[in-house]
Amino acid sequence: MKILIVDDEAINRTLLTNMLYNAGYKECIEAVDGVEAIKKFTHEKPDLVLLDVVMPGLSGFDVAPKIRKLAKGPYLPILFITALEDKESLVRCLEVGGNDFATKPFDRHILIAKIRAHLKIRALSEHIEQQNKALRLFNQRVAREHAIVEHIFSHAIVNRPEVMAHFDCFLKPAETFNGDLFLCESSPSGGIYFVVGDFTGHGLASAIGALPVTRAFQELSQQGVSISEIISELNQILIKFLPSDMFMAAVVGEINAGGNRINLWQGGMPAVIVPAKTDLALRCIPSRHMALGILDEHELNTDCDTIQLGCNEHLVICSDGLIESTNQAGEMLLEEGLVRIVKEQMQTHGKIESNSLFLKAKEHCAASSFHDDVTLVVFTSQPIKTPVSPKMDFGLPSVHEVALDAQHLKQPDILQRVLQLAGQCEGIQAVRSIIYTVLSELFNNALEHGILKLDSKLKADSTGFHQYYESREASLKALSHGRINIRIESLPLKGKVLIAVEDSGEGFEWNKASTVGRRHSVHDKCFGRGLPLLHALCERVWFENGGSKVICLLDTKIRRL
């Protein structure tokens, strides 16, 4: 430690130097007056100053503020050595920048104790300053890293304006980075794919999972894949990249070109709402799957709901950050509260807007802000107007055939493997998701009715529905023989795809089934929708071999409404 002693009397300087030397302070610097004190302080930068008050020229009262002004960095103790004993002088010692004082003749023990105490404070001050410096550097580094990550996010997670224009969105992150995600991309068939995701937690740790999800979603959208494929791929990515305690609740959908039909998969998200002015017409479609990133591939259910919308009818999707807000009594808004607000908005304004819906929900929140990320997405049914660039498809014609026996049919992933086979055909991008829907319907009908001989009428109610799939599982487990042949022929230059599925069953009276399907609506039934769906999606559907073989012709150049 370096100590500066300022006194015009040599005997006092010598006395103090010896006293400090004996106490262990070997490095003492002497100054005879105020001017020299300022020069030596500037040059030597001492750790403590012992300053006499009464000196010729500059007094200690004059020197103290000048030294204090020159001092940089940590706490600098200035102790006045004075013979003055009046209170006014002692008070002034502290007012001009001193930290303490010792009166002459001073007590050696008290003076050394004071010096040690002030030097300890200086050491603590230096330590705090070092920590503050390290903290400032850390904050600068974090700010820089956040700026880099924010730049990456702003360029990686981007929705095209012409696609985004079909949605009314409100996104409010709880922190700088959003753990919620909204993506939308046009499909080759003229419709729109979209994802509303909610990662575990919020902030940067949650948002980081959005990068691989975005990249995969954009690539899959360009290929025109089915929603089932998107779900399967995103689930695999999240399992691979995220820690085991993180996942993404999601609503994944495909809107057709007419904007009136949506294939929807929901996992771990609040119910999707289709508002109406009356309770009877309002619909709530709950999630029936677990969030993505939890289940392995063989456990994942990729079944979708198909939602029909009337002209200008809304579809409202939100993340749980909105409905988990609490009021003063600690009561959450929940789905019921959101439905109530939606009803009020429809009755008052006749439409739903994301911003006004958020503001009404915020009135329920006791806090000034939400503690979780909030996302609201509203789609209004209308024809999709994203440009579909016409291009000549010179894909190669191809034929893919597969013969499945009983052992193949028992494999839980066999349908996905067949769908992957269909995806290898060239020239099908515009109707790929339709092909997957048709092929899934044909395969399940061939397996459940042609091979296993199950009766769809069992699914007339919830009890029968459960019984139907229990029988399916038991029959499939006991299956020892049976065959399904699948043939997929792609003719890109003609814009046609031919799908044929034949089973080894006894067939069925397809003429009777078609007549019944035309005469009676199956809209409200849990069964009997297969044939009407095939006729709606395909250019032509016909049967051979007594109904055991179904052939579907699809046109890949028609913009399906």
C-alpha positions as CSV (number, residue, x, y, z in Angstrom):
1,M,0.0,0.0,0.0
2,K,1.2,3.4,-0.9
3,I,0.5,6.3,1.5
4,L,1.0,10.0,0.8
5,I,1.9,12.2,3.9
6,V,1.3,15.9,3.4
7,D,2.6,18.2,6.2
8,D,4.7,21.4,6.2
9,E,6.5,20.3,9.4
10,A,9.3,17.8,8.9
11,I,9.0,16.4,12.4
12,N,5.4,15.4,11.8
13,R,6.2,13.8,8.5
14,T,9.1,11.8,10.1
15,L,6.9,10.7,13.0
16,L,4.1,9.5,10.8
17,T,6.5,7.7,8.4
18,N,8.1,5.8,11.3
19,M,4.8,5.0,12.8
20,L,3.5,3.6,9.5
21,Y,6.7,1.7,8.8
22,N,6.5,-0.1,12.1
23,A,2.8,-0.9,11.4
24,G,3.9,-2.6,8.1
25,Y,3.3,0.2,5.6
26,K,6.8,0.5,4.0
27,E,6.0,2.8,1.1
28,C,5.3,6.3,2.3
29,I,5.6,9.4,0.1
30,E,6.2,12.9,1.7
31,A,5.0,16.3,0.5
32,V,5.9,19.6,2.2
33,D,3.0,21.7,1.0
34,G,-0.2,21.6,-1.0
35,V,1.3,22.2,-4.4
36,E,3.8,19.4,-4.0
37,A,1.0,17.2,-2.7
38,I,-1.0,17.6,-5.9
39,K,2.1,16.9,-8.1
40,K,3.1,13.7,-6.1
41,F,-0.5,12.5,-6.0
42,T,-0.7,12.8,-9.8
43,H,2.6,11.0,-10.3
44,E,2.5,8.3,-7.5
45,K,-1.2,7.6,-7.3
46,P,-1.2,6.6,-3.6
47,D,-3.9,4.4,-2.0
48,L,-4.4,6.8,1.0
49,V,-3.7,10.4,1.9
50,L,-2.8,11.8,5.3
51,L,-3.4,15.6,4.9
52,D,-2.5,18.4,7.3
53,V,-5.0,21.3,7.4
54,V,-3.0,24.3,8.2
55,M,-0.1,24.8,5.7
56,P,1.4,27.8,3.9
57,G,-0.1,28.5,0.5
58,L,-2.7,25.9,-0.2
59,S,-4.3,24.6,3.0
60,G,-5.6,21.1,3.4
61,F,-9.1,22.5,2.8
62,D,-7.9,23.6,-0.6
63,V,-5.9,20.5,-1.5
64,A,-8.6,17.9,-0.6
65,P,-11.1,18.8,-3.3
66,K,-8.4,19.1,-6.0
67,I,-7.0,15.6,-5.1
68,R,-10.6,14.2,-5.0
69,K,-11.2,15.6,-8.5
70,L,-7.9,14.0,-9.7
71,A,-8.7,10.6,-8.2
72,K,-10.0,8.0,-10.6
73,G,-11.2,4.5,-10.0
74,P,-12.0,3.1,-6.5
75,Y,-12.6,4.7,-3.2
76,L,-9.7,7.0,-2.1
77,P,-9.5,7.6,1.7
78,I,-8.3,11.2,2.7
79,L,-7.6,11.5,6.5
80,F,-7.1,15.0,7.9
81,I,-4.3,15.4,10.5
82,T,-5.2,18.6,12.4
83,A,-4.6,20.4,15.7
84,L,-8.0,22.1,15.2
85,E,-10.6,20.9,17.7
86,D,-13.6,23.2,17.0
87,K,-16.6,21.5,15.5
88,E,-16.8,23.8,12.5
89,S,-13.3,22.9,11.4
90,L,-13.9,19.2,11.9
91,V,-17.2,19.3,10.0
92,R,-15.5,21.2,7.1
93,C,-12.8,18.5,6.9
94,L,-15.6,16.1,5.8
95,E,-17.4,18.6,3.6
96,V,-14.4,19.4,1.4
97,G,-13.8,15.7,0.6
98,G,-12.2,14.1,3.6
99,N,-13.3,10.7,4.9
100,D,-12.0,10.9,8.4
101,F,-9.7,13.0,10.7
102,A,-7.2,12.5,13.6
103,T,-6.4,15.4,16.0
104,K,-2.9,16.2,17.1
105,P,-1.3,15.0,19.2
106,F,-2.7,11.8,17.7
107,D,-3.0,8.4,19.3
108,R,-0.8,5.9,17.4
109,H,-3.2,2.9,17.9
110,I,-6.3,4.8,16.9
111,L,-4.6,6.3,13.8
112,I,-3.3,2.9,12.6
113,A,-6.8,1.4,13.2
114,K,-8.4,4.1,11.1
115,I,-5.9,3.7,8.3
116,R,-6.4,-0.1,8.2
117,A,-10.2,0.3,8.2
118,H,-10.1,2.8,5.3
119,L,-7.6,0.7,3.3
120,K,-9.9,-2.3,3.8
121,I,-12.8,-0.2,2.4
122,R,-10.6,0.8,-0.5
123,A,-9.7,-2.9,-1.2
124,L,-13.4,-3.8,-1.1
125,S,-14.1,-0.9,-3.5
126,E,-11.4,-2.1,-5.9
127,H,-12.9,-5.6,-5.8
128,I,-16.4,-4.2,-6.5
129,E,-15.1,-2.1,-9.3
130,Q,-13.4,-5.2,-10.8
131,Q,-16.7,-7.1,-10.6
132,N,-18.6,-4.2,-12.1
133,K,-16.1,-4.1,-14.9
134,A,-16.5,-7.8,-15.5
135,L,-20.3,-7.4,-15.4
136,R,-20.2,-4.5,-17.9
137,L,-18.1,-6.6,-20.3
138,F,-20.5,-9.6,-19.8
139,N,-23.5,-7.4,-20.4
140,Q,-21.9,-6.0,-23.6
141,R,-21.1,-9.5,-24.7
142,V,-24.7,-10.7,-24.0
143,A,-26.1,-7.6,-25.8
144,R,-23.9,-8.4,-28.8
145,E,-24.9,-12.0,-28.8
146,H,-28.6,-11.1,-28.5
147,A,-28.2,-8.7,-31.4
148,I,-26.7,-11.5,-33.5
149,V,-29.4,-14.0,-32.6
150,E,-32.1,-11.4,-33.1
151,H,-30.6,-10.7,-36.6
152,I,-30.6,-14.4,-37.4
153,F,-34.2,-14.8,-36.1
154,S,-35.5,-11.8,-38.1
155,H,-34.0,-13.3,-41.3
156,A,-34.7,-17.0,-40.7
157,I,-38.3,-16.8,-39.4
158,V,-40.0,-14.7,-42.1
159,N,-43.5,-15.1,-43.6
160,R,-44.1,-13.8,-47.1
161,P,-46.4,-10.8,-47.0
162,E,-48.7,-12.1,-49.7
163,V,-49.3,-15.3,-47.6
164,M,-49.4,-13.5,-44.3
165,A,-52.1,-11.1,-45.7
166,H,-54.6,-14.0,-45.3
167,F,-54.2,-14.0,-41.5
168,D,-54.9,-11.5,-38.7
169,C,-52.1,-12.1,-36.2
170,F,-51.2,-10.7,-32.8
171,L,-47.9,-11.9,-31.2
172,K,-46.6,-10.5,-27.9
173,P,-43.5,-12.1,-26.4
174,A,-43.0,-12.1,-22.6
175,E,-39.3,-11.3,-23.2
176,T,-37.0,-10.2,-26.1
177,F,-37.3,-13.5,-27.8
178,N,-40.6,-15.2,-28.5
179,G,-41.2,-18.8,-27.4
180,D,-44.3,-18.8,-29.6
181,L,-44.2,-19.3,-33.4
182,F,-46.4,-18.5,-36.3
183,L,-45.4,-19.7,-39.8
184,C,-47.4,-19.8,-43.1
185,E,-46.4,-20.9,-46.6
186,S,-48.3,-21.2,-49.8
187,S,-48.8,-24.8,-51.0
188,P,-48.3,-26.0,-54.6
189,S,-52.0,-26.7,-54.8
190,G,-52.8,-23.0,-54.3
191,G,-53.7,-23.2,-50.6
192,I,-51.7,-22.4,-47.5
193,Y,-49.9,-24.4,-44.8
194,F,-49.6,-22.8,-41.4
195,V,-48.1,-23.7,-37.9
196,V,-48.9,-22.0,-34.6
197,G,-46.4,-23.3,-32.1
198,D,-45.8,-22.8,-28.4
199,F,-42.4,-24.0,-27.0
200,T,-41.9,-24.9,-23.3
201,G,-41.2,-21.7,-21.3
202,H,-40.3,-18.4,-22.9
203,G,-37.3,-16.3,-23.9
204,L,-34.3,-17.3,-25.9
205,A,-34.1,-20.9,-24.6
206,S,-37.6,-21.5,-25.8
207,A,-37.3,-19.6,-29.1
208,I,-34.1,-21.4,-30.2
209,G,-36.2,-24.5,-31.3
210,A,-38.0,-22.3,-33.8
211,L,-35.0,-22.3,-36.2
212,P,-35.0,-26.0,-37.2
213,V,-38.8,-26.1,-37.2
214,T,-39.0,-23.1,-39.6
215,R,-36.5,-24.6,-42.0
216,A,-38.2,-28.0,-42.1
217,F,-41.6,-26.4,-42.5
218,Q,-40.6,-24.2,-45.4
219,E,-39.0,-27.2,-47.2
220,L,-41.9,-29.5,-46.6
221,S,-44.4,-26.8,-47.8
222,Q,-42.6,-26.5,-51.1
223,Q,-43.0,-30.2,-51.6
224,G,-46.7,-30.1,-51.1
225,V,-46.7,-32.9,-48.4
226,S,-49.6,-33.9,-46.2
227,I,-50.1,-32.6,-42.7
228,S,-49.3,-36.1,-41.4
229,E,-45.9,-35.9,-43.0
230,I,-45.3,-32.4,-41.6
231,I,-46.2,-33.6,-38.1
232,S,-44.0,-36.6,-38.3
233,E,-41.0,-34.7,-39.5
234,L,-41.4,-31.8,-37.0
235,N,-41.7,-34.4,-34.2
236,Q,-38.5,-36.1,-35.2
237,I,-36.6,-32.8,-35.4
238,L,-37.8,-31.7,-31.9
239,I,-37.0,-35.0,-30.3
240,K,-33.5,-34.8,-31.9
241,F,-32.6,-31.2,-31.1
242,L,-34.5,-30.3,-27.9
243,P,-33.7,-31.6,-24.3
244,S,-36.1,-34.1,-22.9
245,D,-37.9,-31.5,-20.8
246,M,-38.8,-29.3,-23.8
247,F,-41.5,-29.7,-26.4
248,M,-43.7,-27.7,-28.7
249,A,-47.5,-27.6,-28.4
250,A,-48.8,-26.9,-31.9
251,V,-51.7,-26.4,-34.3
252,V,-50.7,-27.4,-37.9
253,G,-53.1,-26.9,-40.7
254,E,-53.5,-26.8,-44.5
255,I,-56.1,-24.5,-46.0
256,N,-57.4,-25.5,-49.4
257,A,-57.3,-23.0,-52.4
258,G,-61.0,-22.1,-51.8
259,G,-60.2,-21.1,-48.2
260,N,-63.2,-23.0,-46.9
261,R,-61.7,-26.4,-45.9
262,I,-58.9,-26.9,-43.3
263,N,-57.1,-30.1,-42.4
264,L,-56.1,-29.5,-38.8
265,W,-53.8,-31.3,-36.4
266,Q,-53.8,-30.1,-32.8
267,G,-51.4,-31.2,-30.0
268,G,-51.4,-29.7,-26.5
269,M,-52.9,-26.3,-27.6
270,P,-56.1,-24.6,-26.4
271,A,-59.2,-25.5,-28.4
272,V,-59.6,-23.9,-31.8
273,I,-62.7,-21.7,-32.0
274,V,-65.0,-21.2,-35.0
275,P,-67.1,-18.2,-33.8
276,A,-70.7,-17.5,-34.4
277,K,-73.4,-15.1,-33.2
278,T,-75.4,-17.9,-31.6
279,D,-74.3,-20.6,-29.2
280,L,-75.7,-23.3,-31.5
281,A,-73.5,-22.4,-34.4
282,L,-70.3,-21.7,-32.4
283,R,-67.8,-24.6,-32.6
284,C,-64.9,-25.5,-30.3
285,I,-62.4,-28.1,-31.7
286,P,-60.2,-29.3,-28.8
287,S,-56.7,-30.7,-29.1
288,R,-56.8,-34.5,-29.2
289,H,-53.0,-35.2,-29.4
290,M,-50.0,-34.6,-27.3
291,A,-47.5,-31.8,-28.1
292,L,-44.6,-32.5,-30.5
293,G,-41.3,-33.6,-29.3
294,I,-42.6,-36.0,-26.6
295,L,-43.6,-39.2,-28.3
296,D,-41.5,-41.5,-30.5
297,E,-42.4,-42.0,-34.1
298,H,-44.3,-45.3,-33.5
299,E,-46.4,-43.6,-30.7
300,L,-47.3,-40.5,-32.6
301,N,-50.8,-40.1,-33.9
302,T,-51.0,-37.9,-37.0
303,D,-54.7,-38.1,-37.6
304,C,-56.3,-34.7,-38.6
305,D,-59.6,-33.1,-38.3
306,T,-61.3,-31.5,-41.4
307,I,-63.0,-28.3,-40.7
308,Q,-65.5,-26.8,-43.1
309,L,-65.9,-23.0,-43.0
310,G,-68.7,-20.9,-44.4
311,C,-68.0,-17.7,-46.4
312,N,-66.3,-15.1,-44.1
313,E,-66.4,-17.5,-41.2
314,H,-63.5,-17.2,-38.8
315,L,-61.1,-19.7,-37.3
316,V,-59.4,-18.5,-34.0
317,I,-56.2,-20.0,-32.7
318,C,-54.4,-18.9,-29.5
319,S,-51.5,-20.1,-27.3
320,D,-52.0,-20.8,-23.6
321,G,-50.3,-17.6,-22.6
322,L,-53.6,-15.8,-23.3
323,I,-56.0,-18.1,-21.4
324,E,-53.7,-18.6,-18.4
325,S,-53.8,-15.0,-17.4
326,T,-55.2,-14.5,-13.9
327,N,-57.4,-11.8,-12.3
328,Q,-57.2,-10.3,-8.8
329,A,-58.8,-13.4,-7.4
330,G,-56.2,-15.7,-9.0
331,E,-58.8,-17.1,-11.4
332,M,-57.5,-18.0,-14.9
333,L,-59.4,-16.9,-18.1
334,L,-59.3,-20.4,-19.5
335,E,-60.9,-21.6,-22.7
336,E,-64.4,-20.9,-21.3
337,G,-63.5,-17.2,-20.7
338,L,-62.1,-16.8,-24.1
339,V,-65.2,-18.3,-25.7
340,R,-67.3,-15.8,-23.7
341,I,-65.2,-12.9,-25.0
342,V,-65.5,-14.3,-28.6
343,K,-69.3,-14.5,-28.3
344,E,-69.4,-10.9,-27.0
345,Q,-67.2,-9.7,-29.9
346,M,-69.4,-11.5,-32.5
347,Q,-72.6,-10.1,-31.0
348,T,-71.2,-6.6,-30.8
349,H,-69.1,-6.3,-33.9
350,G,-70.1,-9.3,-36.0
351,K,-66.5,-10.2,-36.5
352,I,-63.3,-11.1,-34.7
353,E,-60.1,-9.1,-34.8
354,S,-57.0,-10.3,-33.0
355,N,-56.0,-7.0,-31.4
356,S,-59.4,-6.2,-30.0
357,L,-59.7,-9.8,-28.8
358,F,-56.3,-9.5,-27.0
359,L,-57.3,-6.2,-25.4
360,K,-60.6,-7.7,-24.0
361,A,-58.7,-10.7,-22.7
362,K,-56.1,-8.3,-21.1
363,E,-58.9,-6.7,-19.0
364,H,-59.1,-10.0,-17.2
365,C,-55.4,-9.9,-16.3
366,A,-54.6,-8.4,-12.9
367,A,-50.9,-7.8,-13.8
368,S,-49.8,-5.1,-16.2
369,S,-48.4,-7.6,-18.6
370,F,-48.7,-11.3,-19.4
371,H,-46.2,-13.7,-17.9
372,D,-46.0,-15.9,-20.9
373,D,-45.8,-15.4,-24.7
374,V,-49.2,-14.6,-26.3
375,T,-50.2,-15.5,-29.8
376,L,-53.6,-15.0,-31.5
377,V,-54.2,-16.0,-35.1
378,V,-57.5,-15.3,-36.9
379,F,-58.2,-16.8,-40.4
380,T,-61.3,-15.6,-42.3
381,S,-62.7,-18.0,-44.9
382,Q,-62.2,-16.7,-48.4
383,P,-60.5,-17.9,-51.6
384,I,-56.7,-17.9,-51.3
385,K,-55.1,-15.4,-53.6
386,T,-51.4,-16.3,-53.4
387,P,-49.9,-16.5,-56.9
388,V,-49.2,-20.0,-58.2
389,S,-46.5,-19.8,-60.8
390,P,-47.3,-21.9,-63.8
391,K,-44.5,-24.2,-64.8
392,M,-44.1,-27.1,-67.2
393,D,-43.4,-30.3,-65.3
394,F,-41.1,-32.6,-67.1
395,G,-41.0,-35.1,-64.3
396,L,-40.4,-38.7,-65.3
397,P,-43.4,-41.1,-65.6
398,S,-43.2,-43.8,-63.0
399,V,-45.0,-46.8,-61.5
400,H,-44.6,-48.0,-57.9
401,E,-46.1,-51.2,-56.7
402,V,-46.0,-52.9,-53.4
403,A,-47.5,-56.2,-52.1
404,L,-48.3,-56.3,-48.4
405,D,-48.9,-59.6,-46.7
406,A,-50.2,-60.2,-43.1
407,Q,-46.9,-59.7,-41.5
408,H,-46.5,-56.3,-43.3
409,L,-50.0,-55.2,-42.3
410,K,-49.2,-55.8,-38.6
411,Q,-46.4,-53.3,-38.6
412,P,-47.5,-50.0,-37.0
413,D,-45.6,-47.8,-39.4
414,I,-46.6,-49.6,-42.6
415,L,-49.0,-46.8,-43.8
416,Q,-46.2,-44.2,-43.4
417,R,-43.8,-46.3,-45.4
418,V,-46.4,-46.6,-48.2
419,L,-47.0,-42.9,-48.1
420,Q,-43.2,-42.4,-48.4
421,L,-43.3,-44.6,-51.5
422,A,-46.0,-42.4,-53.0
423,G,-43.8,-39.3,-52.3
424,Q,-41.2,-40.6,-54.6
425,C,-43.4,-40.0,-57.7
426,E,-42.4,-37.0,-59.7
427,G,-44.9,-34.3,-60.8
428,I,-47.3,-34.7,-57.8
429,Q,-46.3,-31.6,-55.7
430,A,-49.5,-29.8,-56.4
431,V,-51.7,-32.6,-55.1
432,R,-49.3,-34.5,-52.8
433,S,-51.4,-33.9,-49.7
434,I,-54.6,-35.0,-51.6
435,I,-52.8,-38.1,-52.8
436,Y,-51.8,-38.9,-49.2
437,T,-55.4,-38.5,-48.0
438,V,-56.8,-40.7,-50.8
439,L,-54.1,-43.4,-50.3
440,S,-54.7,-43.4,-46.5
441,E,-58.4,-43.7,-47.0
442,L,-58.0,-46.6,-49.5
443,F,-55.5,-48.4,-47.4
444,N,-57.5,-48.2,-44.2
445,N,-60.7,-49.3,-46.0
446,A,-58.9,-52.3,-47.5
447,L,-57.4,-53.3,-44.2
448,E,-60.4,-52.7,-41.9
449,H,-63.2,-53.8,-44.2
450,G,-61.7,-56.0,-46.9
451,I,-59.2,-57.9,-44.7
452,L,-60.5,-57.6,-41.1
453,K,-64.2,-57.4,-42.1
454,L,-65.0,-54.7,-39.5
455,D,-68.4,-52.9,-39.7
456,S,-68.2,-49.1,-39.8
457,K,-71.7,-48.9,-38.2
458,L,-70.0,-49.7,-34.8
459,K,-68.7,-46.1,-34.9
460,A,-72.2,-44.7,-34.5
461,D,-71.5,-43.5,-31.0
462,S,-68.5,-43.0,-28.6
463,T,-68.9,-46.5,-27.1
464,G,-69.0,-48.2,-30.5
465,F,-66.1,-46.1,-31.7
466,H,-64.0,-47.4,-28.9
467,Q,-65.3,-51.0,-29.5
468,Y,-64.5,-50.6,-33.2
469,Y,-60.8,-49.9,-32.6
470,E,-60.5,-52.5,-29.9
471,S,-61.8,-55.0,-32.4
472,R,-59.4,-53.7,-35.1
473,E,-56.4,-54.1,-32.8
474,A,-57.4,-57.6,-31.7
475,S,-58.2,-58.7,-35.3
476,L,-55.0,-57.3,-36.6
477,K,-53.0,-59.1,-33.9
478,A,-54.6,-62.4,-34.8
479,L,-54.3,-61.9,-38.5
480,S,-52.4,-64.8,-40.2
481,H,-53.2,-64.3,-43.9
482,G,-54.4,-61.5,-46.1
483,R,-53.0,-59.3,-48.8
484,I,-53.1,-55.7,-50.0
485,N,-51.6,-54.7,-53.4
486,I,-51.0,-51.0,-54.0
487,R,-50.1,-49.5,-57.4
488,I,-49.2,-45.8,-57.9
489,E,-48.7,-44.6,-61.5
490,S,-47.6,-41.0,-62.1
491,L,-47.9,-39.4,-65.6
492,P,-46.5,-35.9,-65.1
493,L,-46.8,-34.8,-68.8
494,K,-50.5,-35.7,-68.7
495,G,-51.0,-34.3,-65.2
496,K,-52.5,-37.5,-64.0
497,V,-51.9,-39.9,-61.1
498,L,-53.6,-43.3,-60.9
499,I,-53.9,-45.1,-57.5
500,A,-55.1,-48.7,-57.3
501,V,-55.6,-50.6,-54.1
502,E,-56.7,-54.2,-54.1
503,D,-57.3,-56.5,-51.1
504,S,-57.8,-60.2,-50.8
505,G,-61.2,-59.8,-49.1
506,E,-64.6,-60.6,-50.6
507,G,-65.4,-57.2,-51.8
508,F,-68.6,-55.3,-51.2
509,E,-71.7,-54.0,-53.0
510,W,-70.1,-50.8,-54.1
511,N,-73.1,-49.7,-56.3
512,K,-75.4,-49.9,-53.3
513,A,-72.9,-48.1,-51.1
514,S,-72.6,-45.3,-53.6
515,T,-76.3,-44.9,-53.9
516,V,-76.8,-44.7,-50.2
517,G,-74.0,-42.1,-50.0
518,R,-75.7,-39.9,-52.5
519,R,-79.2,-40.2,-50.9
520,H,-78.2,-39.7,-47.3
521,S,-75.9,-37.1,-45.8
522,V,-73.1,-38.5,-43.6
523,H,-72.1,-35.1,-42.4
524,D,-73.1,-35.8,-38.8
525,K,-72.0,-39.5,-38.7
526,C,-68.7,-41.0,-37.5
527,F,-68.7,-43.4,-40.4
528,G,-69.5,-43.6,-44.1
529,R,-67.5,-40.6,-45.2
530,G,-64.9,-42.5,-47.2
531,L,-66.6,-42.7,-50.6
532,P,-67.9,-39.1,-50.7
533,L,-64.4,-37.9,-49.7
534,L,-62.8,-39.9,-52.5
535,H,-65.3,-38.6,-55.1
536,A,-64.7,-35.1,-53.9
537,L,-60.9,-35.3,-54.2
538,C,-60.6,-37.4,-57.3
539,E,-61.4,-36.9,-60.9
540,R,-62.8,-40.4,-61.2
541,V,-63.3,-43.3,-58.8
542,W,-64.3,-46.8,-59.9
543,F,-64.3,-50.4,-58.6
544,E,-63.3,-53.8,-60.0
545,N,-63.2,-57.4,-58.9
546,G,-66.5,-57.2,-57.1
547,G,-65.4,-54.1,-55.1
548,S,-62.2,-55.6,-53.7
549,K,-60.2,-53.3,-56.0
550,V,-60.6,-49.5,-56.0
551,I,-59.0,-47.2,-58.6
552,C,-58.8,-43.5,-58.3
553,L,-57.7,-41.0,-61.0
554,L,-56.4,-37.6,-59.8
555,D,-55.6,-34.5,-62.0
556,T,-52.4,-32.8,-60.8
557,K,-53.1,-29.6,-62.8
558,I,-56.4,-28.7,-61.3
559,R,-56.4,-26.0,-58.6
560,R,-58.6,-27.8,-56.0
561,L,-61.2,-25.6,-54.3
